Amino acid sequence: MSPDLTGAEFHKSSLSGVTTDNCVEVATNLPGLVAVRDSKDLSGPTLAFTPAQWRSFVGRVRTGAFDA
């Protein structure tokens, strides 16, 4: 079952720059859901996380857990 993304307000990081299309966009305005999509494919697939899952993922990114 796909989550209802009606009303999702997606935003790119301010660090992405205005003309950069190599970004992800995140919507945090939906209750109990964080939605993530590719800025190059706005009608493409969207990942959905609970807020706790999203915080955990971002925390691991910040600590370098996924660096090769």
DSSP file (Angstrom, degrees, kcal/mol; ACC not computed):
  #  RESIDUE AA STRUCTURE BP1 BP2  ACC     N-H-->O    O-->H-N    N-H-->O    O-->H-N    TCO  KAPPA ALPHA  PHI   PSI    X-CA   Y-CA   Z-CA
    1    1 A M              0   0    0      0, 0.0     0, 0.0     0, 0.0     0, 0.0   0.000 360.0 360.0 360.0 130.5    0.0    0.0    0.0
    2    2 A S        -     0   0    0      1,-0.1     2,-0.1     3,-0.0     3,-0.0  -0.658 360.0-113.6 -87.9 141.6    1.4    3.4   -1.0
    3    3 A P        -     0   0    0      0, 0.0     2,-0.7     0, 0.0    -1,-0.1  -0.380  32.8-104.5 -70.6 153.8    1.2    6.3    1.5
    4    4 A D        +     0   0    0      1,-0.1     0, 0.0    -2,-0.1     0, 0.0  -0.708  37.5 179.0 -80.2 112.8   -1.1    9.2    0.6
    5    5 A L    >   +     0   0    0     -2,-0.7     3,-2.4     3,-0.1    -1,-0.1   0.240  29.7 137.8-100.9  12.4    1.3   12.0   -0.5
    6    6 A T  T 3  S+     0   0    0      1,-0.3    -2,-0.1    24,-0.0     0, 0.0  -0.402  76.5  16.6 -58.2 127.3   -1.5   14.5   -1.2
    7    7 A G  T 3  S+     0   0    0      1,-0.3    -1,-0.3    -2,-0.1     2,-0.1   0.458  86.1 155.6  87.6   1.3   -0.4   17.9    0.1
    8    8 A A    <   -     0   0    0     -3,-2.4     2,-0.7     1,-0.1    -1,-0.3  -0.425  31.5-153.8 -63.6 131.8    3.3   16.9    0.4
    9    9 A E        -     0   0    0     -2,-0.1    19,-0.5     2,-0.0    20,-0.2  -0.883  13.6-159.6-110.5  98.4    5.5   19.9    0.3
   10   10 A F  E     -A   27   0A   0     -2,-0.7     2,-0.3    17,-0.2    17,-0.2  -0.546  10.1-174.9 -83.4 142.6    8.9   18.8   -1.0
   11   11 A H  E     -A   26   0A   0     15,-1.7    15,-2.5    -2,-0.2     2,-0.3  -0.993  16.5-141.2-137.4 143.3   12.1   20.9   -0.3
   12   12 A K        -     0   0    0     -2,-0.3    13,-0.1    13,-0.2     2,-0.1  -0.675  39.6 -92.2 -94.3 157.1   15.7   20.7   -1.4
   13   13 A S    >   -     0   0    0     11,-0.5     3,-1.7    -2,-0.3     4,-0.3  -0.392  27.3-127.3 -63.3 144.1   18.6   21.5    0.9
   14   14 A S  G >  S+     0   0    0      1,-0.3     3,-0.6     2,-0.2    -1,-0.1   0.706 110.5  65.1 -66.2 -18.1   19.7   25.1    0.7
   15   15 A L  G 3  S+     0   0    0      1,-0.2    -1,-0.3     2,-0.1     3,-0.1   0.593  85.0  75.2 -77.9 -10.3   23.2   23.6    0.1
   16   16 A S  G <  S-     0   0    0     -3,-1.7     4,-0.2     1,-0.1    -1,-0.2   0.762  96.2-133.6 -73.8 -25.3   22.0   22.1   -3.2
   17   17 A G    <   -     0   0    0     -3,-0.6    -1,-0.1    -4,-0.3    -2,-0.1  -0.052  22.0 -86.3  85.5 163.8   22.0   25.4   -5.1
   18   18 A V  S    S+     0   0    0      1,-0.2    -1,-0.1    -4,-0.1    -2,-0.0   0.882 121.9  38.0 -77.3 -39.9   19.3   26.8   -7.3
   19   19 A T  S    S+     0   0    0     -3,-0.0     2,-0.4     2,-0.0    -1,-0.2   0.465  87.2 110.5 -96.2  -1.0   20.3   25.1  -10.6
   20   20 A T        +     0   0    0     -4,-0.2     3,-0.1     1,-0.1    -4,-0.0  -0.607  37.2 179.0 -79.4 127.2   21.5   21.8   -9.3
   21   21 A D        +     0   0    0     -2,-0.4     2,-1.2     1,-0.1    -1,-0.1   0.328  60.6  92.7-106.2   5.5   19.2   18.9  -10.3
   22   22 A N  S    S+     0   0    0     -6,-0.2     2,-0.3    17,-0.1    -1,-0.1  -0.497  70.4 103.9 -94.8  63.6   21.3   16.2   -8.6
   23   23 A C        -     0   0    0     -2,-1.2    16,-2.7    -3,-0.1    17,-0.4  -0.869  65.4-125.3-138.0 165.5   19.4   16.3   -5.3
   24   24 A V  E     - B   0  38A   0     -2,-0.3   -11,-0.5    14,-0.2     2,-0.4  -0.857  23.5-145.2-106.1 154.1   16.8   14.6   -3.2
   25   25 A E  E     - B   0  37A   0     12,-2.8    12,-2.3    -2,-0.3     2,-0.4  -0.944  11.2-157.3-118.9 143.5   13.8   16.5   -2.0
   26   26 A V  E     -AB  11  36A   0    -15,-2.5   -15,-1.7    -2,-0.4     2,-0.5  -0.960   7.3-161.0-125.6 136.7   12.2   15.8    1.4
   27   27 A A  E     +AB  10  35A   0      8,-2.7     8,-2.1    -2,-0.4   -17,-0.2  -0.977  17.7 164.6-116.0 122.4    8.7   16.5    2.6
   28   28 A T  E     +     0   0A   0     -2,-0.5     4,-0.1   -19,-0.5     5,-0.1   0.233  54.6  90.1-118.1  11.5    8.2   16.6    6.4
   29   29 A N  E     +     0   0A   0    -20,-0.2    -1,-0.1     2,-0.1     5,-0.1   0.444  63.7  94.4 -91.9   1.5    4.8   18.2    6.6
   30   30 A L  E >  S- B   0  33A   0      3,-0.5     3,-1.8    -3,-0.1     2,-0.1  -0.787  86.8-104.4 -95.3 135.1    2.7   15.0    6.5
   31   31 A P  T 3  S-     0   0    0      0, 0.0    -2,-0.1     0, 0.0     3,-0.1  -0.352  98.8  -6.4 -60.8 124.3    1.7   13.5    9.9
   32   32 A G  T 3  S+     0   0    0     -2,-0.1     2,-0.4     1,-0.1    -3,-0.1   0.645 118.7  93.1  70.9  16.4    3.8   10.5   10.8
   33   33 A L  E <   -B   30   0A   0     -3,-1.8    -3,-0.5    17,-0.2     2,-0.5  -0.999  50.7-166.6-146.8 137.6    5.6   10.4    7.4
   34   34 A V  E     - C   0  49A   0     15,-2.8    15,-2.6    -2,-0.4     2,-0.4  -0.994  20.9-160.0-119.5 121.6    8.7   11.7    5.8
   35   35 A A  E     -BC  27  48A   0     -8,-2.1    -8,-2.7    -2,-0.5     2,-0.4  -0.832   6.6-170.1-106.4 140.7    8.7   11.4    2.0
   36   36 A V  E     +BC  26  47A   0     11,-2.5    11,-2.9    -2,-0.4     2,-0.3  -0.993  10.1 167.4-132.7 134.5   11.9   11.5   -0.1
   37   37 A R  E     -BC  25  46A   0    -12,-2.3   -12,-2.8    -2,-0.4     2,-0.4  -0.937  39.9 -98.0-142.3 165.2   12.2   11.8   -3.9
   38   38 A D  E >   -B   24   0A   0      7,-0.5     3,-1.3     3,-0.4     6,-0.2  -0.717  25.5-142.8 -83.6 127.7   14.7   12.4   -6.6
   39   39 A S  T 3  S+     0   0    0    -16,-2.7     3,-0.4    -2,-0.4    -1,-0.1   0.698  99.8  58.1 -67.5 -17.8   14.6   16.0   -7.8
   40   40 A K  T 3  S+     0   0    0    -17,-0.4    -1,-0.3     1,-0.2     2,-0.2   0.656 112.9  38.5 -82.8 -15.9   15.3   14.9  -11.4
   41   41 A D    X   +     0   0    0     -3,-1.3     3,-1.9     1,-0.1    -3,-0.4  -0.633  65.1 170.0-136.8  73.6   12.2   12.7  -11.5
   42   42 A L  T 3  S+     0   0    0     -3,-0.4    -1,-0.1     1,-0.3    -2,-0.1   0.750  83.0  43.7 -63.8 -25.5    9.4   14.4   -9.6
   43   43 A S  T 3  S+     0   0    0     -6,-0.0    -1,-0.3     3,-0.0     3,-0.1   0.368  99.4  97.0 -98.8   5.3    6.7   12.0  -10.7
   44   44 A G  S <  S-     0   0    0     -3,-1.9    -3,-0.0    -6,-0.2     0, 0.0   0.046  88.2 -45.7 -79.4-167.2    9.0    9.0  -10.1
   45   45 A P        -     0   0    0      0, 0.0    -7,-0.5     0, 0.0     2,-0.4  -0.216  51.7-152.3 -65.2 152.4    9.0    6.7   -7.0
   46   46 A T  E     -C   37   0A   0     -9,-0.1     2,-0.3    -3,-0.1    -9,-0.2  -0.986   7.5-138.4-126.3 135.0    9.0    8.2   -3.5
   47   47 A L  E     -C   36   0A   0    -11,-2.9   -11,-2.5    -2,-0.4     2,-0.4  -0.714  17.5-153.9 -89.0 144.4   10.5    6.6   -0.4
   48   48 A A  E     +C   35   0A   0     -2,-0.3     2,-0.3   -13,-0.2   -13,-0.2  -0.981  15.8 174.1-125.1 132.4    8.5    6.9    2.8
   49   49 A F  E     -C   34   0A   0    -15,-2.6   -15,-2.8    -2,-0.4    -2,-0.0  -0.911  33.7-115.5-128.0 153.5    9.9    6.8    6.3
   50   50 A T     >  -     0   0    0     -2,-0.3     4,-2.5   -17,-0.2     5,-0.2  -0.559  41.4-107.6 -75.0 158.6    8.5    7.3    9.8
   51   51 A P  H  > S+     0   0    0      0, 0.0     4,-2.4     0, 0.0     5,-0.2   0.881 121.8  52.1 -56.1 -37.5   10.0   10.3   11.4
   52   52 A A  H  > S+     0   0    0      2,-0.2     4,-2.2     1,-0.2     5,-0.2   0.910 109.5  48.5 -66.3 -41.7   12.1    8.1   13.7
   53   53 A Q  H  > S+     0   0    0      2,-0.2     4,-2.5     1,-0.2    -1,-0.2   0.911 112.0  49.8 -63.0 -41.8   13.5    6.1   10.8
   54   54 A W  H  X S+     0   0    0     -4,-2.5     4,-2.8     2,-0.2     5,-0.3   0.921 110.1  49.5 -64.8 -44.2   14.4    9.3    9.0
   55   55 A R  H  X S+     0   0    0     -4,-2.4     4,-2.4     1,-0.2    -1,-0.2   0.911 112.0  49.5 -60.6 -42.0   16.1   10.8   12.1
   56   56 A S  H  X S+     0   0    0     -4,-2.2     4,-2.1     2,-0.2    -2,-0.2   0.929 112.3  47.2 -62.9 -46.0   18.1    7.5   12.4
   57   57 A F  H  X S+     0   0    0     -4,-2.5     4,-2.3     2,-0.2    -2,-0.2   0.946 113.7  46.6 -61.4 -49.9   19.1    7.5    8.8
   58   58 A V  H  X S+     0   0    0     -4,-2.8     4,-2.4     1,-0.2    -1,-0.2   0.897 111.0  53.5 -61.9 -40.3   20.2   11.2    8.8
   59   59 A G  H  X S+     0   0    0     -4,-2.4     4,-1.4    -5,-0.3    -1,-0.2   0.898 109.4  47.8 -60.3 -41.1   22.1   10.6   12.0
   60   60 A R  H  <>S+     0   0    0     -4,-2.1     5,-2.4     2,-0.2     4,-0.5   0.868 110.1  52.5 -69.2 -36.4   24.0    7.7   10.5
   61   61 A V  H ><5S+     0   0    0     -4,-2.3     3,-1.4     1,-0.2    -2,-0.2   0.938 108.2  51.6 -61.5 -45.7   24.8    9.8    7.4
   62   62 A R  H 3<5S+     0   0    0     -4,-2.4    -1,-0.2     1,-0.3    -2,-0.2   0.815 109.0  49.8 -63.1 -31.3   26.2   12.6    9.5
   63   63 A T  T 3<5S-     0   0    0     -4,-1.4    -1,-0.3    -5,-0.2    -2,-0.2   0.501 116.6-112.9 -86.7  -2.6   28.5   10.2   11.4
   64   64 A G  T X 5 +     0   0    0     -3,-1.4     3,-1.6    -4,-0.5    -3,-0.2   0.674  66.8 146.4  84.2  16.4   29.8    8.7    8.1
   65   65 A A  T 3 <S+     0   0    0     -5,-2.4    -4,-0.2     1,-0.3    -5,-0.1   0.732  75.3  42.5 -60.6 -23.2   28.3    5.3    8.6
   66   66 A F  T 3  S+     0   0    0     -6,-0.4    -1,-0.3    -5,-0.2     2,-0.2   0.377  84.0 121.1-106.0   3.2   27.7    4.9    4.9
   67   67 A D    <         0   0    0     -3,-1.6    -6,-0.0     1,-0.1     0, 0.0  -0.451 360.0 360.0 -68.8 137.2   31.0    6.3    3.7
   68   68 A A              0   0    0     -2,-0.2    -1,-0.1     0, 0.0    -3,-0.0   0.462 360.0 360.0 -84.6 360.0   33.0    3.8    1.6
